[in-house]
């Protein structure tokens, strides 16, 4: 699924998943890609410059736009940078620094650079604030050779790989905006990212920063954190977890109908978490991972500022206290894009996750809106005041990540999601030549 131009310059994790990253080393070179910018949160980026150049001569490309936050993806970990807040975070198989202030961070020419020391380990970084660029991180410990890591820089949104092809996706924004405007009972947001290259990996959104209750969409982050640990060799899918009668809750899922106590494998918990949106599996996995903090650390390390895991499934007392899970269409597509591109999970774990999403049994939204047999991998979310469906359209040659989120009454939200889902599908199956506004 991954395109060759997105491959990292090092691929160490596949051969050393159980080896701490501080022992890894790689040669590094920093290169900022010359590409025009992505779509903004709610539509296209800047319009192309007026054609004042001489006929037959390409205009000078615009300088790539920078983001206040970006994260460096390297095998087995991430290094997050907030250039406005002057903070960084290292999170990998061998540890997590938490958010660390770097008041001496230097931001110049679209690059954040600096060094912090945490627990006797120094982290010296040079991270472009332009997505799809290449950044470097040097990990320095006493009495050991420095480890130099290199990888792809991830922003939200990522810039398109081909702005000309990306412009062909812009008319979809207007079509989705009309659907959103018609949903008078349901504030709605939608984000769409091309993954196939057909539209230059462009991302567009309408109300992409809308922040409704996450409902069961939050289970995607629980799964990614679990699979990240599998990739690090800290967890095995055939490990057993004791599930007790006290763990049983209602709502969606299949485990609630089984007899407990019993030992359930990590693999089955992960599969049921998505396939049946199993609330028992979600709560058991939250405990297994160590509570809310590790999942929120994953979210923070990817700079997804609208998303939080603050309560367990079906915990009405916590909800009444104002402890709620939230997300946004932009954050969902940020996660889905990182999974697809192999920036947060290994290919094996990525394929397992998408396989679980393809097995989804709650199919009243995206699949119901599309012709029978259209391949999708998705995850729903339902509450009395929220209706979501997010995931991947897997039409060969037109693979796309989508996030359809609504607030308000669930019944009308379901219909709004279906209308958005069909609008995207109808656009994708239109010949590319017909998708450009004249």
C-alpha positions as CSV (number, residue, x, y, z in Angstrom):
1,X,0.0,0.0,0.0
2,X,2.9,2.3,0.7
3,X,4.3,4.3,-2.2
4,X,8.0,4.2,-2.8
5,X,8.5,7.9,-2.5
6,X,7.3,7.8,1.1
7,X,9.8,5.2,2.3
8,X,12.1,6.1,5.1
9,X,15.9,6.2,4.6
10,X,16.2,3.5,7.3
11,X,14.1,0.4,8.0
12,X,15.5,-0.9,11.2
13,X,12.4,-2.0,13.1
14,X,11.6,-5.0,11.0
15,X,14.9,-6.6,12.0
16,X,15.1,-5.3,15.6
17,X,11.6,-4.9,17.1
18,X,12.9,-6.1,20.5
19,X,16.1,-4.1,20.5
20,X,15.9,-0.6,22.2
21,X,16.3,2.2,19.7
22,X,19.1,3.7,21.6
23,X,21.3,1.0,20.1
24,X,20.3,1.8,16.5
25,X,22.2,4.1,14.3
26,X,21.8,5.4,10.7
27,X,23.5,7.9,8.5
28,X,21.5,11.0,8.0
29,X,20.9,13.8,5.4
30,X,18.4,16.6,5.8
31,X,16.3,17.6,2.7
32,X,13.3,19.8,2.6
33,X,11.0,18.9,-0.3
34,X,10.0,21.7,-2.7
35,X,6.3,21.3,-2.9
36,X,3.3,23.6,-2.7
37,X,1.0,23.3,0.3
38,X,-1.9,21.1,1.4
39,X,-5.5,22.1,1.6
40,X,-6.3,24.2,4.7
41,X,-8.5,22.8,7.4
42,X,-11.6,23.8,5.5
43,X,-10.7,23.8,1.9
44,X,-8.0,24.3,-0.7
45,X,-4.7,25.9,0.1
46,X,-3.6,29.1,-1.6
47,X,-4.6,29.5,-5.1
48,X,-1.9,29.1,-7.7
49,X,0.0,32.2,-8.5
50,X,-1.3,34.2,-11.5
51,X,0.4,33.1,-14.7
52,X,2.6,36.1,-15.2
53,X,5.5,33.9,-16.3
54,X,6.7,33.6,-19.9
55,X,4.8,31.1,-22.0
56,X,6.3,27.6,-21.8
57,X,8.3,28.4,-18.6
58,X,7.2,26.8,-15.3
59,X,6.7,29.4,-12.5
60,X,8.9,29.1,-9.5
61,X,7.2,26.9,-6.9
62,X,5.8,28.6,-3.8
63,X,7.7,27.9,-0.6
64,X,6.2,25.0,1.3
65,X,3.9,26.1,4.1
66,X,5.0,25.3,7.6
67,X,3.1,23.9,10.6
68,X,3.4,24.9,14.2
69,X,3.5,21.2,15.1
70,X,5.1,18.3,13.4
71,X,6.4,14.9,14.4
72,X,9.3,12.9,13.1
73,X,8.4,9.3,12.2
74,X,11.3,6.9,12.6
75,X,11.3,3.1,13.0
76,X,9.7,2.3,16.3
77,X,9.0,5.8,17.5
78,X,8.1,9.4,17.1
79,X,9.6,12.7,18.0
80,X,7.0,15.5,18.3
81,X,7.8,19.2,18.0
82,X,5.5,22.1,19.0
83,X,7.4,25.2,17.6
84,X,4.9,27.6,19.0
85,X,4.9,26.2,22.5
86,X,8.6,25.3,22.3
87,X,8.0,21.7,23.5
88,X,9.2,18.3,22.3
89,X,8.4,14.7,23.1
90,X,10.3,11.5,22.3
91,X,8.2,8.3,22.4
92,X,9.6,5.0,21.2
93,X,10.1,1.4,22.1
94,X,12.8,2.3,24.6
95,X,10.9,5.1,26.5
96,X,8.9,8.2,26.7
97,X,10.2,11.6,27.8
98,X,6.7,13.1,28.1
99,X,6.3,16.7,27.0
100,X,9.5,18.6,27.6
101,X,10.0,22.3,27.4
102,X,12.9,23.6,25.2
103,X,13.0,27.3,25.7
104,X,16.1,27.6,23.5
105,X,14.4,25.9,20.5
106,X,15.4,27.7,17.3
107,X,12.9,28.1,14.5
108,X,14.3,29.4,11.3
109,X,13.6,28.8,7.6
110,X,10.8,26.4,8.4
111,X,13.0,24.1,10.6
112,X,12.9,23.6,14.4
113,X,16.2,22.6,16.0
114,X,17.5,22.3,19.5
115,X,18.5,19.9,22.2
116,X,17.0,18.7,25.5
117,X,18.3,16.5,28.2
118,X,16.0,14.0,30.0
119,X,17.1,11.5,32.5
120,X,20.7,11.8,31.5
121,X,20.0,11.3,27.8
122,X,20.3,14.2,25.3
123,X,18.0,14.5,22.3
124,X,19.4,16.8,19.6
125,X,17.0,17.4,16.8
126,X,16.5,19.1,13.5
127,X,12.9,18.7,12.3
128,X,11.4,20.6,9.4
129,X,8.0,22.0,10.0
130,X,7.0,20.9,6.5
131,X,5.3,17.5,6.0
132,X,7.0,14.8,3.9
133,X,10.4,16.3,4.5
134,X,13.2,14.4,6.2
135,X,14.3,15.2,9.8
136,X,16.9,13.9,12.1
137,X,17.2,13.1,15.8
138,X,20.4,12.3,17.6
139,X,20.1,10.4,20.9
140,X,23.2,10.8,23.1
141,X,23.9,8.8,26.2
142,X,27.0,8.6,28.4
143,X,29.5,5.9,27.6
144,X,27.7,4.9,24.4
145,X,28.0,5.9,20.8
146,X,25.4,8.4,19.7
147,X,22.4,7.0,17.9
148,X,21.2,9.0,14.8
149,X,17.7,8.5,13.6
150,X,16.1,9.8,10.5
151,X,12.6,9.7,9.1
152,X,9.6,11.4,7.5
153,X,8.1,14.5,9.0
154,X,4.4,14.3,9.5
155,X,2.1,17.3,9.8
156,X,-1.7,17.6,9.8
157,X,-2.5,17.9,7.0
158,X,0.4,16.5,5.0
159,X,1.2,18.5,1.9
160,X,0.2,16.9,-1.4
161,X,2.8,15.1,-3.4
162,X,1.5,16.6,-6.6
163,X,-0.4,19.9,-6.2
164,X,-1.6,20.0,-9.8
165,X,-3.3,16.6,-9.4
166,X,-4.4,17.6,-5.9
167,X,-6.3,20.5,-7.2
168,X,-8.7,18.0,-8.9
169,X,-10.0,17.1,-5.4
170,X,-11.0,20.6,-4.5
171,X,-14.5,20.5,-6.1
172,X,-15.4,17.8,-3.6
173,X,-15.1,20.4,-0.8
174,X,-18.0,22.3,-2.3
175,X,-20.2,19.3,-2.7
176,X,-19.6,18.2,0.9
177,X,-20.2,21.7,2.1
178,X,-23.7,21.6,0.7
179,X,-24.4,18.3,2.5
180,X,-23.1,19.8,5.7
181,X,-25.2,23.0,5.3
182,X,-28.3,20.9,4.7
183,X,-27.8,19.0,8.0
184,X,-29.7,21.5,10.1
185,X,-30.1,19.2,13.1
186,X,-26.6,17.9,13.0
187,X,-23.4,19.9,13.2
188,X,-21.1,17.9,10.8
189,X,-17.5,17.7,9.8
190,X,-15.7,15.7,7.1
191,X,-12.1,15.2,6.2
192,X,-10.9,13.3,3.1
193,X,-7.4,12.4,2.1
194,X,-6.3,10.8,-1.1
195,X,-4.0,7.8,-0.4
196,X,-3.6,6.5,-3.9
197,X,-1.8,9.4,-5.6
198,X,-4.6,9.8,-8.1
199,X,-5.3,13.2,-6.5
200,X,-1.7,13.9,-5.5
201,X,-2.3,12.7,-1.9
202,X,-4.4,15.9,-1.4
203,X,-6.4,16.4,1.8
204,X,-9.6,18.5,1.9
205,X,-12.1,19.1,4.7
206,X,-15.3,20.9,5.7
207,X,-15.4,21.7,9.4
208,X,-12.4,19.5,9.9
209,X,-11.9,20.8,13.4
210,X,-15.4,20.0,14.6
211,X,-15.0,18.3,18.0
212,X,-17.9,16.1,18.9
213,X,-17.9,13.3,21.4
214,X,-15.7,10.5,19.9
215,X,-18.1,7.6,20.8
216,X,-16.5,4.3,19.6
217,X,-14.2,6.0,17.1
218,X,-11.8,6.4,20.1
219,X,-11.2,2.6,19.9
220,X,-9.0,3.2,16.9
221,X,-6.4,4.9,19.1
222,X,-6.6,2.1,21.7
223,X,-5.9,-0.4,18.9
224,X,-3.0,1.6,17.5
225,X,-1.3,1.9,20.9
226,X,-1.7,-1.9,21.4
227,X,-0.3,-2.7,18.0
228,X,2.6,-0.3,18.6
229,X,3.6,-2.3,21.6
230,X,3.3,-5.5,19.6
231,X,5.7,-3.9,17.1
232,X,8.1,-3.1,19.9
233,X,8.1,-6.7,21.2
234,X,6.5,-5.6,24.5
235,X,3.2,-7.5,23.8
236,X,2.3,-10.6,21.9
237,X,-1.0,-11.2,20.1
238,X,-1.2,-14.6,21.6
239,X,-0.8,-13.3,25.2
240,X,-3.8,-14.1,27.4
241,X,-5.7,-11.5,29.5
242,X,-8.0,-12.5,32.3
243,X,-11.5,-11.0,31.8
244,X,-13.8,-11.1,34.9
245,X,-17.5,-10.7,35.4
246,X,-16.8,-7.2,36.8
247,X,-15.4,-6.2,33.3
248,X,-18.7,-6.9,31.6
249,X,-20.7,-3.9,30.3
250,X,-23.5,-3.6,27.8
251,X,-23.9,-1.7,24.5
252,X,-22.2,-3.1,21.4
253,X,-20.1,-6.2,21.4
254,X,-20.0,-10.0,21.7
255,X,-17.9,-10.7,24.8
256,X,-20.8,-9.6,27.2
257,X,-22.6,-12.8,26.1
258,X,-19.8,-15.2,27.1
259,X,-19.1,-16.8,30.5
260,X,-16.5,-15.2,32.8
261,X,-14.0,-15.4,34.2
262,X,-12.0,-16.6,31.3
263,X,-8.7,-15.8,29.6
264,X,-9.0,-14.0,26.3
265,X,-6.1,-13.5,23.9
266,X,-4.9,-10.1,23.0
267,X,-5.6,-10.9,19.3
268,X,-9.3,-11.6,20.0
269,X,-9.7,-8.5,22.2
270,X,-8.2,-6.4,19.4
271,X,-10.3,-8.0,16.7
272,X,-13.6,-7.7,18.7
273,X,-12.7,-4.1,19.6
274,X,-13.2,-3.2,16.0
275,X,-15.2,-6.0,14.3
276,X,-18.0,-5.8,16.9
277,X,-17.1,-2.4,18.5
278,X,-16.9,-4.4,21.7
279,X,-17.1,-2.3,24.8
280,X,-15.9,-5.1,27.1
281,X,-12.8,-5.5,24.9
282,X,-12.2,-1.7,25.0
283,X,-12.3,-1.5,28.7
284,X,-10.2,-4.5,29.3
285,X,-7.6,-3.2,26.8
286,X,-7.5,0.2,28.5
287,X,-6.6,-1.6,31.8
288,X,-4.2,-3.9,30.0
289,X,-2.3,-0.9,28.5
290,X,-2.1,0.9,31.8
291,X,-5.1,3.2,31.8
292,X,-5.9,6.4,29.8
293,X,-2.4,7.9,30.0
294,X,-0.6,5.6,27.4
295,X,-3.4,6.2,24.8
296,X,-3.3,9.9,25.4
297,X,0.5,9.8,25.2
298,X,0.1,8.3,21.7
299,X,-2.4,11.0,20.8
300,X,-0.1,13.8,22.1
301,X,3.0,12.3,20.3
302,X,1.2,12.7,17.0
303,X,0.1,16.3,17.9
304,X,-3.6,15.4,17.6
305,X,-4.9,18.2,19.8
306,X,-8.7,17.6,19.5
307,X,-8.6,14.0,20.7
308,X,-8.7,12.7,24.2
309,X,-9.6,9.4,26.0
310,X,-11.1,10.5,29.3
311,X,-13.5,7.7,30.3
312,X,-14.2,4.0,29.7
313,X,-17.0,2.7,27.6
314,X,-20.5,2.9,29.1
315,X,-19.2,4.8,32.2
316,X,-22.2,7.0,32.7
317,X,-21.0,8.3,36.0
318,X,-17.8,9.6,34.4
319,X,-19.8,11.2,31.6
320,X,-22.0,13.0,34.2
321,X,-18.9,14.3,35.8
322,X,-17.9,15.8,32.4
323,X,-15.2,13.2,31.7
324,X,-15.7,12.6,28.0
325,X,-13.9,11.3,24.9
326,X,-13.6,13.7,22.0
327,X,-12.0,13.8,18.5
328,X,-12.2,15.7,15.2
329,X,-12.3,14.7,11.5
330,X,-8.8,16.1,11.0
331,X,-7.4,14.1,13.9
332,X,-9.1,10.9,12.7
333,X,-7.6,11.3,9.2
334,X,-4.2,12.2,10.7
335,X,-4.3,8.8,12.5
336,X,-5.6,6.9,9.5
337,X,-3.0,8.5,7.2
338,X,-0.2,7.7,9.5
339,X,-1.3,4.1,9.8
340,X,-1.7,3.7,6.0
341,X,1.7,5.2,5.3
342,X,3.5,3.0,7.8
343,X,4.5,6.0,10.0
344,X,3.2,4.7,13.3
345,X,2.9,0.9,12.8
346,X,4.9,-1.7,11.0
347,X,3.3,-3.0,7.7
348,X,2.2,-6.2,9.5
349,X,0.4,-4.4,12.2
350,X,-1.1,-1.9,9.7
351,X,-2.5,-4.7,7.7
352,X,-3.9,-6.4,10.7
353,X,-5.6,-3.2,11.8
354,X,-7.1,-2.6,8.4
355,X,-8.2,-6.2,8.2
356,X,-10.1,-5.8,11.5
357,X,-11.7,-2.7,10.0
358,X,-12.7,-4.6,6.9
359,X,-14.5,-7.1,9.2
360,X,-16.7,-4.4,10.8
361,X,-20.2,-5.8,11.4
362,X,-22.0,-2.4,12.0
363,X,-22.6,-1.5,8.4
364,X,-25.6,0.9,8.5
365,X,-23.6,4.0,7.4
366,X,-20.7,4.0,4.9
367,X,-21.4,0.6,3.5
368,X,-25.1,1.2,3.3
369,X,-24.6,4.3,1.3
370,X,-22.4,2.6,-1.3
371,X,-23.2,0.1,-4.0
372,X,-22.9,-3.5,-2.7
373,X,-19.4,-4.9,-2.9
374,X,-17.5,-1.6,-2.7
375,X,-14.5,-2.5,-0.5
376,X,-14.3,-0.4,2.7
377,X,-12.6,-0.7,6.0
378,X,-14.2,1.4,8.7
379,X,-15.1,2.1,12.3
380,X,-18.4,3.5,13.5
381,X,-19.3,5.6,16.5
382,X,-22.8,6.0,18.0
383,X,-24.2,7.9,21.0
384,X,-27.6,9.5,21.4
385,X,-26.0,12.8,20.4
386,X,-23.3,11.7,18.0
387,X,-23.1,9.6,14.8
388,X,-19.8,8.8,13.0
389,X,-18.2,6.5,10.5
390,X,-14.5,6.7,9.5
391,X,-12.1,4.6,7.6
392,X,-10.8,3.7,4.2
393,X,-12.4,3.5,0.8
394,X,-10.4,0.6,-0.8
395,X,-11.4,1.0,-4.4
396,X,-8.3,-0.1,-6.3
397,X,-6.3,2.9,-7.6
398,X,-8.5,5.3,-5.6
399,X,-7.7,4.4,-2.0
400,X,-9.0,7.2,0.3
401,X,-9.1,7.9,4.0
402,X,-12.4,9.5,5.2
403,X,-13.8,10.8,8.5
404,X,-17.5,11.6,8.7
405,X,-18.4,13.0,12.2
406,X,-21.7,14.5,13.4
407,X,-23.2,15.8,16.6
408,X,-26.9,16.1,17.4
409,X,-29.7,13.4,17.1
410,X,-28.2,10.0,16.1
411,X,-31.0,9.1,13.6
412,X,-30.5,12.2,11.5
413,X,-26.8,12.1,12.0
414,X,-26.8,8.6,10.5
415,X,-28.5,10.0,7.3
416,X,-26.0,12.9,7.2
417,X,-23.1,10.4,7.4
418,X,-24.6,8.3,4.6
419,X,-25.1,11.4,2.4
420,X,-21.4,12.5,2.9
421,X,-20.2,9.0,2.3
422,X,-22.1,8.7,-1.0
423,X,-21.0,12.2,-2.1
424,X,-17.3,11.1,-1.7
425,X,-17.9,7.8,-3.5
426,X,-19.7,9.5,-6.5
427,X,-16.8,11.9,-6.8
428,X,-14.2,9.2,-6.7
429,X,-15.7,7.1,-9.4
430,X,-16.0,10.1,-11.7
431,X,-13.2,10.1,-14.4
432,X,-10.4,12.3,-13.2
433,X,-10.7,14.4,-16.3
434,X,-14.2,15.4,-15.3
435,X,-13.4,16.4,-11.8
436,X,-11.8,19.8,-12.5
437,X,-13.8,22.9,-12.2
438,X,-13.7,25.0,-15.4
